[in-house]
Amino acid sequence: MKSIGRAAAKLVVISGSATILSVIVMQVMTGGDISPYQYPNSVGFKSAMLWLELAGSPDEVFKVLGPFDSEKGEALRQNLDTINVYDFAFMVCYSAFNACLIVFVSHLNTYRFTGLVKLKAFLILGLILSVAMLIGDIVENMTLHELTHVETPAEISVATMTQLQYWTRIKWGSISAACLMLCAGYTAYFWRIPPLLLPVGLAVAGISGIIAISVPDARFVLERVTVVHIAIVWSAALVHAGVFLKHGPHPSLLPPANSSLDKPS
């Protein structure tokens, strides 16, 4: 079990580092995400990409992108298209990172929720979610590319909008569910604060993500809460895996000998 845990930690470090590298490359090569054409807006988005992902109608798509033949609209479309090219590398990396994290937490010593985290179904479900977020992101990217090349809202079909809304929610729903699974996994492993702040952050990311894709008026939560917490908890999980790989479980993280918590499995 220990050897599997260390091997999983190594995979977490590799995939997590690749995820960070892909973000850095994307930022350098594209200049990062930009504001939507209509900014400020009543929806509350500062990110053109996130608003476009969660757009609810053809008219809203053009509120994000602006007129097709305008200078600002053309520049915005080119920026989003370039981001989406580099996003393919990012999506592969973060999906692999989530899969590795699921494997990692399922092989850690646990002091609570052992019956849940050690279930084979827990591991399988986590891996399925990792594949689902990748597939969802791929289809979403292809749909976004289609939307940036239409000249009027009337050219956007109902099928295209339905496809965008469905696969975007598959992606973000899978990411949010994976966060909640990892929350359970790290809660089972850590036994006190401050390390337990990691599963708290994962819970906030997961719950806020589900709210954002379920409640139309709360879509802005994805940008203001979910994405921020995901960045923090993914970074913290990567650091923890690196420390675990080098030193193993730190003694201060283990419960005292007379603790009422279950012994590590």
Secondary structure, DSSP 8 states (H G I E B T S, - for coil): -HHHHHHHHHHHHHHHHHHHHHHHHHHHHH------SS-S-TT----HHHHHHT--SHHHHHHHH--TTSHHHHHHHHHHHHHHHHHHHHHHHHHHHHHHHHHHHHTS--SSSHHHHT-HHHHHHHHHHHHHHHHHHHHHHHHHHHHTT-SSGGGS-HHHHHHHHHHHHHHHHHHHHHHHHHHHHHHHH--STTTTHHHHHHHHHHHHHHHHHH-GGGTTHIIIIIHHHHHHHHHHHHHHHHHHHHH-S-GGGS--TT-SS----
